[in-house]
Amino acid sequence: MTEIIETNSAEETEALGLRLAKEATPGQVFTLIGDLGVGKTVFTQGFAKGLDIDEAICSPTFTIVQVYDSGRMPFYHFDVYRIGDVEEMDEIGYEDYIYGDGVSLIEWANLIEDILPDSYTRVTIEKNLEKGFDYRKITIESI
C-alpha cells in the first residue's frame, strides 16, 4: 500500500505525523527518509503528540536513540545520521527497541536498511521549491 500526501505548511506535516501515530500499534516501526531541513523533526513532533507525549521532541543525532515513556506506549526515536557502521546499532540494543512494546521511528533509516525488520512503514519527505517553500510531498509505504 502506498499513500502520497502533499502538505503546504509545517502544521500540515505535523498533523500527518499525529494521524499516523494515532493509528500506531506496539511493535510497529516507521522509517523516516528525507534530506536535511525537509521537515523530519516537525513530522516527528506531530508523531509524538499522536502518542500523547507532552515532552519536547528533538532529534537524538548524537545519542542515536531517545526513549519517551510518558505517552500511551513507549516511543523509541532514532536518528542514525551519524552512525558509522550498522554494528553500532547492536551496541545500543537496537533490537530490544524495535521488537519491544513500543513504537519506533527511525530517521535516516536508509543508512541501516540491512538491519530493518521484514515489515515496516516507510515515510519519505521531499521538497519541491517550484511548488513553494513549505510544500512537501510525503510518501507512506508499507514494506
Buried (B, 14 or more C-beta within 10 A) or exposed (E): EEEEBEBEBBEBBBBBBBBBBEEBEEBBBBBBBBEEEBBBBBBBBBBBBBBEBEEEBEBBEEEBBBEBEEBBBBBBBBBBBEBEEBEBBEEBEBEEBBEBEBBBBBBBBBBBEEEBBEEBBBBBBBBEEEEEEBBBBBBBBEE
